[in-house]
Structures are given as C-alpha cells and as structure tokens.
Amino acid sequence: MSSSITNNQSLVLQLKSQIEYPSAGVLSKVILQDKACQYTLFCLAPNTDISEHTSTRNATVNVLEGKGLLTLSGQDITLEAGVFVFMPANAPHALKAEENLSFLLILSEKQATID
C-alpha cells in the first residue's frame, strides 16, 4: 500500500490495522509519500537485526507495538509502545527487535536543524 498526496488532500488511516508481522525479518509498507516526507510502517519479527547504517535524511521513529533496542550514535535506546525518537541525518544507527515490533518511520526530504 502506498499513497501520494496532492494539495488539499487528507488521509486517515488506522495504523494498527496495517500491522502485519512476518515470520522472520522485516516487512515494510510505504503508507504515504509527498514531496517533503516518506511515511513507512515497519513490522519486525522477534530477533530481527538491522545492521548499523546511516541516512542522508532526518528521521523519526514512533513505536506502535512491541519491544526492541535502537543503538543511535552509540547510545542504546529501549523501544516500546509510545517511544518517539528523532534521528538526525548521517547518525549511525542499528536496531534489534526483541519481540514483534512495529513503528512508523518518517524520513524528511532535507536535512533540517533543531533549535
């Protein structure tokens, strides 16, 4: 499922109804994409690792369900429902799902700064 938005168009979606856990690995769904951002739902099976990498874009992680561990620039962050993480562009990060884990990842188009 992927949607694009044009001017003055809204989208309402119950994210929990979109969660599908794979038996192994990662399942990702682009929920919405516009000129500025990409909104992707990630669903990870237990014990799934995403090795360390970087992105040229700022990102946020909004955890919906489950538990995991995010290592962001050398700092370990416990992921559980309700946790919000801002990741600046080019920050090294890795992830391990300890149980079924779902989150909404939002990538912004340009590197921005936070005051």
ZADO-1210 file (C-alpha; in nm, 4 decimals, padded with zeros to 6 digits):
<atoms>
<atom x="00.0000" y="00.0000" z="00.0000" code="MET" pos="1"/>
<atom x="00.1395" y="00.3372" z="-00.0966" code="SER" pos="2"/>
<atom x="-00.0423" y="00.6664" z="-00.1288" code="SER" pos="3"/>
<atom x="00.0598" y="01.0022" z="-00.2656" code="SER" pos="4"/>
<atom x="-00.0947" y="01.3272" z="-00.1525" code="ILE" pos="5"/>
<atom x="-00.1832" y="01.6200" z="-00.3699" code="THR" pos="6"/>
<atom x="-00.2718" y="01.9690" z="-00.2450" code="ASN" pos="7"/>
<atom x="-00.5632" y="01.9889" z="-00.0013" code="ASN" pos="8"/>
<atom x="-00.5983" y="01.6114" z="00.0264" code="GLN" pos="9"/>
<atom x="-00.6229" y="01.4318" z="00.3601" code="SER" pos="10"/>
<atom x="-00.5539" y="01.0732" z="00.4589" code="LEU" pos="11"/>
<atom x="-00.6950" y="00.8976" z="00.7629" code="VAL" pos="12"/>
<atom x="-00.5655" y="00.5512" z="00.8444" code="LEU" pos="13"/>
<atom x="-00.5770" y="00.3228" z="01.1474" code="GLN" pos="14"/>
<atom x="-00.2113" y="00.2178" z="01.1652" code="LEU" pos="15"/>
<atom x="-00.2761" y="-00.0801" z="01.3933" code="LYS" pos="16"/>
<atom x="-00.4955" y="-00.2338" z="01.1233" code="SER" pos="17"/>
<atom x="-00.1988" y="-00.2168" z="00.8833" code="GLN" pos="18"/>
<atom x="00.0416" y="-00.4093" z="01.1104" code="ILE" pos="19"/>
<atom x="00.1436" y="-00.7490" z="00.9712" code="GLU" pos="20"/>
<atom x="00.4295" y="-00.9329" z="01.1373" code="TYR" pos="21"/>
<atom x="00.6423" y="-01.1547" z="00.9154" code="PRO" pos="22"/>
<atom x="00.7526" y="-01.4957" z="01.0430" code="SER" pos="23"/>
<atom x="01.1120" y="-01.3720" z="01.0039" code="ALA" pos="24"/>
<atom x="01.2802" y="-01.0483" z="00.9056" code="GLY" pos="25"/>
<atom x="01.1228" y="-00.7154" z="00.8167" code="VAL" pos="26"/>
<atom x="00.8023" y="-00.6166" z="00.6415" code="LEU" pos="27"/>
<atom x="00.7800" y="-00.2505" z="00.5420" code="SER" pos="28"/>
<atom x="00.4919" y="-00.0618" z="00.3835" code="LYS" pos="29"/>
<atom x="00.5135" y="00.2915" z="00.2465" code="VAL" pos="30"/>
<atom x="00.1945" y="00.4428" z="00.3844" code="ILE" pos="31"/>
<atom x="00.2300" y="00.7850" z="00.2298" code="LEU" pos="32"/>
<atom x="00.4792" y="00.9846" z="00.0304" code="GLN" pos="33"/>
<atom x="00.4781" y="01.3518" z="-00.0598" code="ASP" pos="34"/>
<atom x="00.7431" y="01.5939" z="-00.1832" code="LYS" pos="35"/>
<atom x="00.8797" y="01.6512" z="00.1677" code="ALA" pos="36"/>
<atom x="00.8441" y="01.3217" z="00.3544" code="CYS" pos="37"/>
<atom x="00.8054" y="00.9468" z="00.3315" code="GLN" pos="38"/>
<atom x="00.5967" y="00.7658" z="00.5951" code="TYR" pos="39"/>
<atom x="00.6759" y="00.3949" z="00.6250" code="THR" pos="40"/>
<atom x="00.5303" y="00.1336" z="00.8592" code="LEU" pos="41"/>
<atom x="00.7921" y="-00.1209" z="00.9694" code="PHE" pos="42"/>
<atom x="00.6968" y="-00.4579" z="01.1200" code="CYS" pos="43"/>
<atom x="00.9801" y="-00.6768" z="01.2509" code="LEU" pos="44"/>
<atom x="00.9730" y="-01.0371" z="01.3681" code="ALA" pos="45"/>
<atom x="01.1381" y="-01.1237" z="01.7019" code="PRO" pos="46"/>
<atom x="01.5208" y="-01.1376" z="01.6987" code="ASN" pos="47"/>
<atom x="01.5435" y="-00.9422" z="01.3732" code="THR" pos="48"/>
<atom x="01.8548" y="-00.7258" z="01.3399" code="ASP" pos="49"/>
<atom x="01.9005" y="-00.4260" z="01.1141" code="ILE" pos="50"/>
<atom x="02.2741" y="-00.3647" z="01.0949" code="SER" pos="51"/>
<atom x="02.4288" y="-00.0252" z="01.1518" code="GLU" pos="52"/>
<atom x="02.3730" y="00.2230" z="00.8709" code="HIS" pos="53"/>
<atom x="02.3125" y="00.5940" z="00.8112" code="THR" pos="54"/>
<atom x="02.0658" y="00.8028" z="00.6146" code="SER" pos="55"/>
<atom x="02.1153" y="01.1344" z="00.4408" code="THR" pos="56"/>
<atom x="01.7727" y="01.2392" z="00.5704" code="ARG" pos="57"/>
<atom x="01.6432" y="01.3281" z="00.9160" code="ASN" pos="58"/>
<atom x="01.4116" y="01.0625" z="01.0535" code="ALA" pos="59"/>
<atom x="01.1690" y="00.9982" z="01.3349" code="THR" pos="60"/>
<atom x="01.0655" y="00.6656" z="01.4815" code="VAL" pos="61"/>
<atom x="00.7246" y="00.6357" z="01.6509" code="ASN" pos="62"/>
<atom x="00.6907" y="00.2951" z="01.8185" code="VAL" pos="63"/>
<atom x="00.3426" y="00.1417" z="01.7952" code="LEU" pos="64"/>
<atom x="00.3861" y="-00.2062" z="01.9470" code="GLU" pos="65"/>
<atom x="00.6465" y="-00.4440" z="02.0820" code="GLY" pos="66"/>
<atom x="00.9952" y="-00.4132" z="02.2207" code="LYS" pos="67"/>
<atom x="01.3368" y="-00.3619" z="02.0741" code="GLY" pos="68"/>
<atom x="01.6684" y="-00.1863" z="02.1098" code="LEU" pos="69"/>
<atom x="01.7856" y="00.1029" z="01.8918" code="LEU" pos="70"/>
<atom x="02.1519" y="00.1972" z="01.9002" code="THR" pos="71"/>
<atom x="02.1785" y="00.5584" z="01.7861" code="LEU" pos="72"/>
<atom x="02.5244" y="00.7190" z="01.7664" code="SER" pos="73"/>
<atom x="02.6486" y="00.4684" z="02.0259" code="GLY" pos="74"/>
<atom x="02.3583" y="00.5219" z="02.2694" code="GLN" pos="75"/>
<atom x="02.1190" y="00.2345" z="02.3447" code="ASP" pos="76"/>
<atom x="01.7509" y="00.3337" z="02.3426" code="ILE" pos="77"/>
<atom x="01.4787" y="00.0943" z="02.4558" code="THR" pos="78"/>
<atom x="01.1948" y="00.0839" z="02.2053" code="LEU" pos="79"/>
<atom x="00.8448" y="00.0189" z="02.3338" code="GLU" pos="80"/>
<atom x="00.4965" y="00.1497" z="02.2558" code="ALA" pos="81"/>
<atom x="00.4803" y="00.5273" z="02.2782" code="GLY" pos="82"/>
<atom x="00.8527" y="00.5961" z="02.2345" code="VAL" pos="83"/>
<atom x="00.9415" y="00.8744" z="01.9896" code="PHE" pos="84"/>
<atom x="01.2984" y="00.9117" z="01.8592" code="VAL" pos="85"/>
<atom x="01.4436" y="01.1862" z="01.6387" code="PHE" pos="86"/>
<atom x="01.7479" y="01.0749" z="01.4357" code="MET" pos="87"/>
<atom x="01.9497" y="01.3465" z="01.2650" code="PRO" pos="88"/>
<atom x="02.0779" y="01.2856" z="00.9143" code="ALA" pos="89"/>
<atom x="02.4004" y="01.0839" z="00.8940" code="ASN" pos="90"/>
<atom x="02.3700" y="00.9494" z="01.2506" code="ALA" pos="91"/>
<atom x="02.4788" y="00.5835" z="01.2642" code="PRO" pos="92"/>
<atom x="02.2035" y="00.3581" z="01.3925" code="HIS" pos="93"/>
<atom x="02.1150" y="-00.0110" z="01.4246" code="ALA" pos="94"/>
<atom x="01.8110" y="-00.1954" z="01.5574" code="LEU" pos="95"/>
<atom x="01.7199" y="-00.5282" z="01.7154" code="LYS" pos="96"/>
<atom x="01.3617" y="-00.6445" z="01.7676" code="ALA" pos="97"/>
<atom x="01.3327" y="-00.8379" z="02.0945" code="GLU" pos="98"/>
<atom x="00.9723" y="-00.9352" z="02.0133" code="GLU" pos="99"/>
<atom x="00.7288" y="-00.8401" z="01.7385" code="ASN" pos="100"/>
<atom x="00.7996" y="-00.4699" z="01.6866" code="LEU" pos="101"/>
<atom x="00.6152" y="-00.2133" z="01.4766" code="SER" pos="102"/>
<atom x="00.6935" y="00.1534" z="01.4243" code="PHE" pos="103"/>
<atom x="00.6230" y="00.4397" z="01.1882" code="LEU" pos="104"/>
<atom x="00.9403" y="00.5785" z="01.0299" code="LEU" pos="105"/>
<atom x="00.9187" y="00.9274" z="00.8828" code="ILE" pos="106"/>
<atom x="01.2010" y="01.0426" z="00.6567" code="LEU" pos="107"/>
<atom x="01.2176" y="01.4134" z="00.5759" code="SER" pos="108"/>
<atom x="01.3335" y="01.5387" z="00.2384" code="GLU" pos="109"/>
<atom x="01.6070" y="01.7712" z="00.3559" code="LYS" pos="110"/>
<atom x="01.8448" y="01.7821" z="00.6437" code="GLN" pos="111"/>
<atom x="01.6980" y="02.0267" z="00.8931" code="ALA" pos="112"/>
<atom x="01.8299" y="02.1552" z="01.2220" code="THR" pos="113"/>
<atom x="01.6562" y="02.1666" z="01.5568" code="ILE" pos="114"/>
<atom x="01.6936" y="02.4885" z="01.7549" code="ASP" pos="115"/>
</atoms>
